[in-house]
Amino acid sequence: MENDNNLSSQATNQMPNIQQEKLSEKRKEALENLKRAVQELYLEYDEYKASKNTE
């Protein structure tokens, strides 16, 4: 019985770690999306500046 409780407690303790890993992956994904968006904005701004210089 003691062993069953111990296993249950270990499984419960591992749950937050799995959630943390998923959260960490989501954060990495979000950071990559932000980086991509910022790069696109810089490109659009460069195109805008270039079009203003030709006018």
C-alpha positions as a printed NumPy array, in Angstrom:
array([[  0.   ,   0.   ,   0.   ],
       [  2.812,   2.37 ,   0.886],
       [  4.412,   1.608,  -2.472],
       [  1.175,   2.478,  -4.341],
       [  0.981,   5.834,  -2.588],
       [  4.601,   6.494,  -3.446],
       [  4.002,   5.753,  -7.145],
       [  0.918,   7.941,  -7.171],
       [  2.858,  10.775,  -5.58 ],
       [  5.655,  10.417,  -8.145],
       [  3.173,  10.549, -11.012],
       [  1.562,  13.651,  -9.543],
       [  4.949,  15.286,  -9.112],
       [  5.827,  14.633, -12.741],
       [  2.644,  16.227, -14.093],
       [  3.788,  19.837, -13.521],
       [  7.087,  19.034, -15.264],
       [  5.23 ,  17.819, -18.359],
       [  3.09 ,  20.965, -18.293],
       [  6.215,  23.099, -17.888],
       [  7.805,  21.399, -20.905],
       [  4.695,  22.063, -22.988],
       [  4.649,  25.668, -21.807],
       [  8.327,  26.006, -22.634],
       [  7.683,  24.667, -26.153],
       [  4.806,  27.111, -26.589],
       [  7.038,  29.969, -25.445],
       [  9.746,  28.967, -27.927],
       [  7.13 ,  28.786, -30.673],
       [  5.742,  32.201, -29.713],
       [  9.241,  33.697, -29.685],
       [  9.955,  32.312, -33.157],
       [  6.653,  33.749, -34.412],
       [  7.533,  37.136, -32.927],
       [ 10.975,  37.096, -34.515],
       [  9.433,  36.251, -37.884],
       [  6.846,  39.029, -37.522],
       [  9.503,  41.597, -36.6  ],
       [ 11.619,  40.586, -39.598],
       [  8.597,  40.99 , -41.866],
       [  7.917,  44.43 , -40.394],
       [ 11.51 ,  45.503, -41.013],
       [ 11.257,  44.307, -44.612],
       [  8.   ,  46.189, -45.135],
       [  9.503,  49.314, -43.57 ],
       [ 12.566,  49.074, -45.823],
       [ 10.277,  48.767, -48.85 ],
       [  8.276,  51.766, -47.625],
       [ 11.432,  53.858, -47.167],
       [ 12.677,  52.837, -50.617],
       [  9.359,  53.836, -52.204],
       [  9.466,  57.213, -50.424],
       [ 12.987,  57.845, -51.732],
       [ 11.931,  57.235, -55.335],
       [  9.012,  59.67 , -55.175]])
